[in-house]
Amino acid sequence: MKGFVFHGPGQASWQDVPDPGIKEPTDAIVQVGVVTICGTDLHILKGDVPEVPPGTVLGHEAVGEVVEVGSDVRTVRPGDRVLMSCITSCGRCRFCREQRYGQCRDGGGWILGRLIDGTQAEYVRVPHADLSVHTLPGAVRSEDAVLLADIFPTSYEVGVLNGQVRPGDTVVVVGAGPIGLAAIVTARLFSPERIIAVDLAPARLEAAHRIGADAVADVREAPAQLVADLTDGLGADVVMEAVGVPDSFELCTRMVRPGGRVANIGVHGRPATLHLEDLWIKDVTITTGLVDTYSTPTLLRMTAAGRLPTGHLVTHAFALGQMEEAYDVFANAAETGALKVVLGEEPHAQVAVPTD
């Protein structure tokens, strides 16, 4: 089969790799139907995630059809169309029993595309299949469902829920890429007074406004002053960091009000300065976290009911064999306007972001 293989910082290729097989009785083998590329994959290619060994097939988000299951798998069977979660869960360890699946201590957590071969391939082995894949209802398109593998639960859990967004809040999202846009969509579920999106790219700010931001700000044009002006000088109740660079994190801490909350979602490859000399007296709460995906069933039900516009984030679509081209488009989002790219078994034309 073919897979997209990481060979070291700045090096990866779509190439022949061994077919996966059942290794444990809790495994499932899934034929990939639709897959996507995550900003974390770009961090891996930059060398920001050093635990990923060369030779690893990348990817941790996909939808596909189960083709084989181990003898202990009970919840899915061959022929089922499933969503593969970015987080694998044994369901038995202390953390899994607390629904902190990202911290699984029995061969789970974020392992796909990091510690074992991932989803950017024609087939993938999914450990602990009973809790790590979700059967899809027929009404949900694969192109919509694949965004529930990572970005929507990540934004919802690590951003919106950790940030404790409440009715009437002023919410700022720094970074209007896929994660930031999903944070805007899911923050709206809690009826904040206003949502402000901050980014460098005009196209992403336009997308943020279209998908639900009440105001947008170019990061180069004093966004902290805009937030102060809109809140009578208090600052935002919740600020979410959705970029993963030191400057954006430090900007978040400057925009939060006394008693407010900074929810860091971005994956950081370099240290950020934490100005405790300013923050301690403001009673600011800062949260971080790896997604646990405990919210995936809820988000899936909302998608099936038409309450979660996941597909509105998809800007480009490719055939599965066009992985290298898709990476180029996604990595050069400032020029291409890419938000989320999807790849499937058949060639697709590029698609535009819906304007409604």
N, C-alpha and C positions, 0 to 999 in steps of 0.2 A: 504494500500500500504506500501512499504518499503522506508526508507530514512536513510541517514547518519546523525545522530543527535549529536550535540555538547553538552556535559554535564558539561563543565568546563575545565580549562587548563589540558591538557594531557589525557582527557577522551572524547571518542566518540564511537558510535556503529551504525551498520546497523540494523535497527529495524522497527517494525510496527509503523506507524504514520497515522494520519487522512488523508483521501483523501482531496485534495484542492477543493474549489468550487468558483464560481463567487461571488465576494464581491462588485465590482463596475462595472458599465456598460462598462467601458473601459478595463476590464480584459480579458485575454485569459487563458484557461487551455491547457497545452501542455503535451503530452505523451513523455517522454524523450527517445530518441533513442540512442544518443551518448553523453557522458559527460566526463569531464576531471577534473583533480585536479590541483589547482594553488598553487604557493608558498605562496600566501596570506592565503590560507587555513591552511598551516603549521604555519604561524604567529598567526592565530586565536587559533590553538591548543596549541601554546606555551603561550598564554595569552597576546600577544602583541596588540590585538585589543579588549580592554575591553568592548566596547559597544555591543559586540555580547552576547545576553543573553543565558544562558543554556536552552536547549530544542529546539534550532534553527537547522533546516536542513541546512547543509552547501552547498556551491557550487554556482557559478555564471557564469558558461560557459556550454552551452549545445546546441544540435541540436535535434529537435523532430518534432512530428506531432500535429498540432492543433486539439483538440477534442471538444472544446466548446469556444464560444466567447460571451462577453457581448453585450448588445443591441446597444452600441455606437461604437463598433469596425467596421471599414470600410475597412482596408487594407488586412486583412487575414480572412480566413474562415476555418471551419473544413475540414480536409484532406490536408491542405497545410503543406509542409515540411519547417521548419523555423529554422533560427539561432536565438538564444536568446542572446541578448547583455548583457554584465556584468553591463551596466549602463541603468537605466530606466529613461525615459524622458516624462514629461507632455506635452512639446511642447508649453506651454503658458506663463510660468513665465519669468522674466527678463533674467535669465541665459540661459534658453533653447532658447530664441529668439536670443541669442548671440552664439549659438551652444556650450555653456559651460554646456553640459548636466550633467556632473558629479556634478555640483552644484545646480541641480534642487531643487526648493523650494516647489514643490507641490506633495510630495510623491514619488519623484524620486531620481536620483543619484545612488550611490552604496547601494542598499538595499537588493538584492537577496543574501541569505546566510550570511547576516550581521544584518539587522533589521527585515527581514521577511524570511520565509522558502525559501531555495534556490533550486538549480537544481540537487543536488546529491540524486535523488529520482526517483520513477517511473513516477510521475506526478508533475507538478509545475504550480503555478498560477503566471502569468506575468502581473503586472499592466501596464497601459498605453500602451497596446499592439500595437497600430498603429505606434508608434515611437520606440518601444523597441524590436520588432522582425523583422527579414528580411526574406522574401521568398527566398528560395534557387533554383537556376536553376538546372535542372536535371543533368547537366554535372559535378557538384561539389559533390564530395563524402562527406558524413557526417563527416568522420574522418579528412578530410582536413578542412572543414568549421568550425569545433568546435574551431580551433585555432584562428579564427577571432573573437571569442566572447570577448577575453580579450588580450592575449599576443601580437598579432600582432598590433592591434590599440594602445595598451599601449606603445610598443616599438617605434612605428612610431611617435605617437603624442608627448609623454612625453620625448622621447629620441631624435629621429632624427629631428623632426620639432622644438621642443623647443630648441634643440641644434644648430639649423640652419646649418646643414651639407651642405657643398657647394662643387662644383667640385674642386679637387685639395687639399682638406683638409686632414690633418692627424687626424684620429678618433681613440680614445681608448675606448674600452668597458670593464669595470671592472665587471666581473661576466659572465661566459659563460654557465649559465643555460638557460632555455627556453626563458626568457625575453631578456637576452643578445644575444642569437643566433638570435632571431627575430630582434633585433636592428642591428645586422650585415647585415642580409638579406635586411632590408629596407634602411639602410644607403647606400648600394651599388647602390640603385636607383639614387643617386645623384653624382655618379662618384668621390668619394674621391680618393686622391692619394694612400692612404694606410689605412687599418684598422688593429689595433692591439688588440688582445683579451688577457685579464689577468684573471687567475683563479688559484685555488689550484689543481684541479683534472686533471690529464693527459688525461682522456677520454673526458672531456669537452673541453680541449684545442684542442684535435684531431678533435672533432666535429666542433669547431669554424673554424679551418683551412679548413676542408672539405666543410663547408658551405659558405666560402668566406673571412675569415680573411687572411691578407697577412703576418702577423707575430703573434706569440703567446708568452706569457711570464708567467712563474710561479710567483705568487705573492710573494713567498719567495725568489726570486732571482733578486732583484733590478730592477723591471719593469720600475721605473722612469728613471733609467740610460739608459735602452734600448730606451725609448722614446726620451731621450735627444740625444742619439747617432744617431738616425734616423732623427732627425730634426735640426741637427747642434746646439744643445743646446737650441733651442727655447721652446720646449714643444709642446703638441698637440693642434690643433685648437679646437677640441671638445672632451670632456671626458664624458662618460656616466657611471653613477653608477647604477648597476643592481643587487645589492646584498641586501642592506638594513641593513648594520652594520656600526658602526662608523669608524672602521679602513679603510674600503673600500672607504667611502666618503672622509676621510682625505687624502687618497692616490690620489684620483682624483684631489683634489685641489693642490697637489704637482706636478702633471704631466701636468697641463694646461699652455699654453703659455700666456704671457701678451696680453690682449685683447681677450683671448679665452673664451670658454663657458663650464661650467660644468652643465650637465643635469642629475638631480637626478631622477631615475625611481624607485629605490628600496623602499619598505615599511619598515620604521624604527620603531623599538620598544624601542630604547634607544636614549638618546641625543648624538649628535656628536659635537665635538669641531669645531667651525668656526674661523679659524685663520685670522681675519680681519686685524691684525697687519701686516700680510704678503700680503694679497690679495688686499687690497684697492688700493695700488699703482700700481698694475698690471692690473687694469681695467678689472677684471674678472667678468663675468656675471654668476650667479648661478640660475638655474630654478628648480622648483619642480612642482608637479601636479598630480592630479588624472585624469585618462584617461576620455575623453568625448565621445569617439566612433563616432565622426562625420565623421571619415575617413572610417568606416566600409563598406559603399556601394562601395567606390573606391577600397578598398582592395578585396572585394568580386568579383568585375568585373575583377580585375587582376588575381585572383585565377581561375576564370572561363576561362580566356584566357591562362592559363598555365604560367603566368609570375611571380607567387609567390609560391615558393616551401614550402608550409606550412607543408605538410605531412612528409617532411624530418626530422622534429624534433620529431616525434613519435617513441619511442623505445619499448614500452610495451603496450599490449592490454589485457583487461580482460572483463569477463561478468559483467553486472551491479551488480549482487549480490556478486561479489568479492571485494567490496569497501574496506574492511579492509585490505585485502592483497595488493591491489593497493596502499593504503596509506603507508603501510610498505615499499614497493618497492620505491615509490617516495621519502619518507622521508630519505631513506638510499641510496641516489644516488651515494655516493662515492663508496659503495660496489656493487651496482646493475648496475651502469652505466645508470640509468634512466635519460632521458631528459624530455619527456612529455609522460604521460600515458593516454590512453583513455579507457573508459568502454562502452560497448554496451549491447544490449538485448540478444545477443547470445555469447557463449564462443568463445574467440579468442586465438590463439597461440601468444606467444611473437613474436614480429617482430624486425628486425634489422634496424639500421640506414642505409639508402642507401649510397653507396660509390661513386656514380657518381655525 
